[in-house]
């Protein structure tokens, strides 16, 4: 039995805790497309490069397939928890659409591989760990205490909050499954 926790989104991650207690955290597979954008609103037109990041559907499917087919996993015996996504009030309609699109792609990949999953709100798992105000900082501190080798900080000490959230979602699912 393995536990999988998924923090969806372009900066999200996928965490796995294996039955032997070992764990891994993977960044969400993404790709970028850059294009030149012209602005004619000023006297002198400006050119800027705009880069958009998208979830790599094929990469996501391959990663999930690799996770469930590893030699540490009996076929399709896993407990998967993913955080529920929704558009936020201050998001643009384009941003909300992109969020929903990525979330739908994630759920489709899980369905395609026959992985059963449960979606929960961020508040549900955060409450379990006592996280209330500083969600990014608190989740990283708690995750580092529980999983010191999860690679939750970048080379300059910045927090990979998608990784921290994914491993805590995974741990929440493991505890819930075990009745803890």
C-alpha positions as CSV (number, residue, x, y, z in Angstrom):
1,X,0.0,0.0,0.0
2,X,1.3,3.4,-0.9
3,X,-0.1,6.8,0.0
4,X,-0.1,9.6,-2.6
5,X,-0.7,13.3,-1.9
6,X,-1.1,15.8,-4.8
7,X,-1.0,19.5,-4.6
8,X,-2.4,20.4,-8.0
9,X,-1.3,23.3,-10.1
10,X,1.7,24.5,-12.0
11,X,3.8,25.0,-8.9
12,X,2.3,21.9,-7.3
13,X,3.8,18.5,-6.5
14,X,3.2,14.8,-6.0
15,X,4.4,13.0,-2.9
16,X,4.5,9.3,-2.2
17,X,4.9,7.5,1.1
18,X,5.7,3.8,0.5
19,X,4.7,1.0,2.9
20,X,8.3,0.7,4.1
21,X,8.3,4.3,5.3
22,X,10.4,5.7,2.5
23,X,9.1,8.7,0.6
24,X,9.6,10.8,-2.6
25,X,8.4,14.2,-3.7
26,X,8.1,15.1,-7.4
27,X,7.4,18.5,-8.9
28,X,4.4,18.8,-11.1
29,X,5.6,18.1,-14.7
30,X,5.2,21.4,-16.7
31,X,6.3,23.0,-19.9
32,X,6.6,26.7,-20.9
33,X,5.6,28.6,-24.0
34,X,7.1,32.0,-24.6
35,X,5.8,34.5,-27.1
36,X,6.4,38.1,-28.0
37,X,3.7,40.5,-27.0
38,X,3.3,44.0,-28.4
39,X,1.8,46.8,-26.6
40,X,0.4,49.7,-28.7
41,X,-1.0,51.7,-25.8
42,X,2.0,54.0,-25.5
43,X,3.5,56.4,-28.0
44,X,6.4,54.0,-28.6
45,X,5.2,50.4,-29.0
46,X,6.8,48.0,-26.6
47,X,7.8,44.4,-27.1
48,X,7.8,42.1,-24.1
49,X,8.2,38.3,-23.9
50,X,5.3,36.6,-22.1
51,X,5.9,33.1,-20.8
52,X,3.0,30.8,-19.9
53,X,3.4,27.6,-17.9
54,X,1.2,24.6,-18.5
55,X,0.9,21.2,-16.9
56,X,2.6,18.5,-19.1
57,X,-0.2,16.0,-19.5
58,X,1.9,13.3,-20.9
59,X,4.6,13.9,-18.3
60,X,2.0,13.8,-15.5
61,X,0.5,10.5,-16.8
62,X,4.0,8.9,-17.1
63,X,5.0,10.0,-13.6
64,X,1.8,8.7,-12.0
65,X,2.2,5.4,-14.0
66,X,5.8,5.1,-12.8
67,X,4.7,5.7,-9.2
68,X,2.0,3.0,-9.2
69,X,4.1,0.5,-11.2
70,X,7.2,0.7,-9.0
71,X,8.4,-2.5,-7.5
72,X,7.5,-1.2,-4.0
73,X,3.8,-1.1,-5.0
74,X,1.3,-3.9,-5.4
75,X,-0.7,-3.1,-8.5
76,X,-3.1,-0.3,-7.9
77,X,-3.1,-0.6,-4.1
78,X,-2.8,3.0,-3.2
79,X,-4.5,5.7,-1.2
80,X,-4.5,9.0,-3.1
81,X,-5.5,12.4,-1.7
82,X,-5.6,15.5,-3.8
83,X,-6.4,19.1,-2.8
84,X,-9.7,20.5,-4.2
85,X,-9.1,23.4,-6.6
86,X,-11.3,26.3,-7.2
87,X,-11.1,29.7,-8.8
88,X,-10.4,32.5,-6.3
89,X,-12.4,35.7,-6.2
90,X,-9.4,37.9,-7.2
91,X,-8.4,35.6,-10.2
92,X,-9.0,36.7,-13.7
93,X,-11.4,34.5,-15.7
94,X,-8.4,33.3,-17.8
95,X,-6.5,32.3,-14.7
96,X,-9.6,30.5,-13.3
97,X,-10.0,28.7,-16.5
98,X,-6.3,27.6,-16.5
99,X,-6.6,26.4,-12.9
100,X,-9.7,24.3,-13.8
101,X,-8.1,22.9,-16.9
102,X,-5.0,21.7,-15.0
103,X,-7.2,20.2,-12.3
104,X,-9.3,18.4,-14.8
105,X,-6.2,17.0,-16.5
106,X,-4.9,15.7,-13.2
107,X,-8.2,14.0,-12.3
108,X,-8.3,12.5,-15.8
109,X,-4.8,11.1,-15.4
110,X,-5.8,9.5,-12.1
111,X,-8.9,8.0,-13.7
112,X,-7.0,6.8,-16.8
113,X,-4.7,4.8,-14.5
114,X,-7.5,3.5,-12.3
115,X,-6.2,5.3,-9.3
116,X,-9.0,5.9,-6.8
117,X,-8.7,9.3,-5.1
118,X,-10.4,11.6,-2.6
119,X,-10.5,15.4,-3.0
120,X,-10.4,17.4,0.1
121,X,-10.2,21.1,0.9
122,X,-7.0,22.8,1.9
123,X,-8.6,23.8,5.2
124,X,-9.3,20.2,6.1
125,X,-5.7,18.9,6.0
126,X,-4.3,22.2,7.3
127,X,-6.6,22.0,10.3
128,X,-5.3,18.5,11.1
129,X,-1.7,19.8,11.3
130,X,-2.7,23.0,13.2
131,X,-1.9,25.3,10.3
132,X,-4.0,28.5,10.3
133,X,-2.5,31.8,9.3
134,X,1.0,31.5,7.7
135,X,0.0,28.5,5.6
136,X,3.2,28.4,3.4
137,X,5.6,28.9,6.3
138,X,3.8,26.6,8.7
139,X,3.3,23.8,6.2
140,X,7.0,23.9,5.3
141,X,8.2,23.8,8.9
142,X,5.9,20.9,9.8
143,X,6.8,19.0,6.6
144,X,10.5,19.5,7.3
145,X,10.1,18.2,10.8
146,X,8.2,15.1,9.6
147,X,10.2,14.5,6.4
148,X,13.7,16.1,6.7
149,X,15.0,14.7,3.4
150,X,12.0,15.8,1.2
151,X,13.9,18.6,-0.5
152,X,11.5,21.4,0.5
153,X,13.9,24.3,0.1
154,X,15.7,25.6,-3.0
155,X,19.4,26.4,-3.3
156,X,18.9,29.9,-1.7
157,X,16.6,28.7,1.0
158,X,13.3,29.5,-0.6
159,X,10.4,27.3,0.2
160,X,8.9,24.9,-2.4
161,X,5.4,25.2,-0.9
162,X,3.9,22.8,-3.5
163,X,6.3,20.1,-2.3
164,X,5.5,20.8,1.4
165,X,1.8,20.7,0.8
166,X,2.0,17.5,-1.3
167,X,3.9,15.6,1.4
168,X,1.5,16.9,4.2
169,X,-1.5,15.9,2.0
170,X,0.1,12.5,1.7
171,X,0.7,12.2,5.4
172,X,-2.8,13.3,6.1
173,X,-4.2,10.6,3.9
174,X,-1.9,8.0,5.5
175,X,-3.0,9.0,9.0
176,X,-6.7,9.0,7.9
177,X,-6.4,5.6,6.3
178,X,-4.8,4.2,9.5
179,X,-7.4,5.9,11.7
180,X,-4.8,8.1,13.5
